[in-house]
Amino acid sequence: MNFVKKIFTAFRGAATEAGEAIIDTQAIRILEQEVRDAKKHLGEAKENLAKVIAEQMGVEREIKRLTSVVEKYEDYAVQALDKGDEKLAIDIAEKAADSENELNAQQSVLEGYNTSISTLKQHIREAERNIKSMEREINVVKTTESVQKANSAAASQFSGSTSALRTASESLERIKQKQQQKADELKASAELQQQESGGDLQEKLRKAGIVQDQISGHNVLERIKAKQTNKSDINF
């Protein structure tokens, strides 16, 4: 029985690891969906808060109206007493009391609204902070994953004799060698052509002073200056 139990436990462990592996591979997608759901709920909460605030504003208006009614009936009661009509004053006072009782009830309702709104606003702020924090975490995780993938790709390119980078480097080296060979061939061809045309011999003769270089404008100018100098010396 212990053996069977251990096998069952092992299967449970394997299933748990497989489930965790699946969740881990989809972790970012799951987190992003959870953030979207949280934003949706947050939007609904804000809509409900707006409705509660609207109801609060209605209660505030009712409180202002009842306050005005109570003040009006109290003023009527004072006028009735001034005229000596106490019975009328009592009737008016009863009306004022009814309005004041309703006013007190509405003030209690308003206090409840104020407390609820304050609590809802606090919860919404906390939810917004949590969502922003989660979004930052997701961005960090995604960036880290991208960097790690880039590093892995670079490492795989730099490692292995059959790697793409090594193959590209070898191709580049072959191209450079071919280009150097072509340059050498062109140089050799130019030298052969110069030798066949006697250019190489002419260069050697010029260097030996046997053959003069072609006359340039500079040579002509120097010759003219020399003639002028000689002429001046003769005249002197």
Buried (B, 14 or more C-beta within 10 A) or exposed (E): EEEEEEEEEEEEEEEEEEEEEEEEEEEEEEBBEEBEEBBEEBEEBBEEBEEBBEBBEBBBEBBEBBBEBBEBBBEBBEEBBEEEBEEBBEBBBEBBEBBBEBBEEBBEBBEEBEEBBEEBBEEBEEBBEEBEEBBEEBEEEEEEEEEEEEEEEEEEBEEEEEBEEBEEEEEEEEEEEEEEEEEEEEEEEEEEEBEEEEEBEEEEEEEEEEEEEEEEEEEEEEEEEEEEEEEEEEEE
